[in-house]
Amino acid sequence: MYAYLSQLFERLAGWHADWLLLAASVVLILIDYFFRTDVPAHLAYFCVGAGTMLRAPLSLWPSVAVGLAVWILLELLHRQWFGKYLENVPRTVPRAGDQSPSQANVP
């Protein structure tokens, strides 16, 4: 199984799958900026993690660990910061600290 996965990673690297995944992630982020859903952004984060996994100059399991760490880090950053900038529509449920329209005019 390990030998098969190693050969698969080598074959994907020969096809430049890492660069294709990173290019796809850029396209998905641009798509997410213009639409109301966060699904393209989450797919883009997965693509960045998978591209990093294929690009990392490590053996199989450390590369998988690095790819997962990058993906989880991007998901956490999205939750904290990126989600504010990638979302073009107003929220139906306000976030903590946001003022509702009824509270905005109260002195």
N, C-alpha and C positions, 0 to 999 in steps of 0.2 A: 504494500500500500504506500509506504513512504517513497519507494523508488518510483512508483507511478506518479505520485504527486510532484516529486522533484522533476521528472521528465515533463510533466504538464506545465509547470512553471517555466522551465527552460523553453518549451515550445511557444508559450504565450509571450515570453520576452523576445523571442525571435520575430514574432508578429507585431512587436511594438504595442502590445496591449496596454502597457502602463501609460504610454502617451495618449492612446486613444481614450482610456478611462479619464485621464485628467482633462482632455479636451471636452469630453462629454460632460464632465462636471461643470466646466465653465458655461457651456450652453444651457445646462439645467438651471444654474444659478440665474442666468439672464431670463430664462423662461419664468422662473419663480418670481422674479422682480415684477413682472407684468401681470401675473395671475393671482387669484385670491387664495390659493392653496399653498401649503408648505411642503407638499409631497415632492415636487421637483428638487427642493433644497435638500431634503433628507436623502433622496437618491443621489444627489451630487456629493453629499458627504460620504456616502457609502462608496461611490466611485473613487473619491480621493483616497479613502482608506485602502481600497483594493489596489489602486495604482501604486500607492506607497508600499504595500505588501509585495507587489511584483518588482518594484524598483529597489527595495532594500537589499544591500549586498551581504545578506546573512543566509544562514541555512533555513530550512523550511519553517520550523516552528517558531524561531525568533522573528522571522519575517511576518508570520501570521500574527504574532503578539504585537509587533510594531504597527501593522495595519489596523488591528482592532483598537489599539490605543489612540491612533490618529482619528479613527472614526468616532470613538467615544468622546474624545476631546472636542471635535467639531460639533457633535450633538450638544455637549454642555455649553459651548460657546454660543450656539444658536439659541439655546434656552435663555442665556443671560443677555447677549448683546445683538447677535445677528438678526434675531426674529423681529426686533424693533424696526430694522431698516429694510428687511425683505418683504414686509407686509404692507400692502398699499391700501387696504380697506380698514375701516374702523371696526373695532372689536364689538361684538354684541355683549360680551361679559367683560367689564373693566378689570384691568390688572390691579394688584394691590398698590395703593398710592395714587392711582388715577382718580381724577375728580369726575363724578357723573355730571351730566348736564344740569340736573336739578340742584347740585351743590355748587356749581361754578359761580352762580350769581349771588350766593348767600354771603353777606358781609361778615 
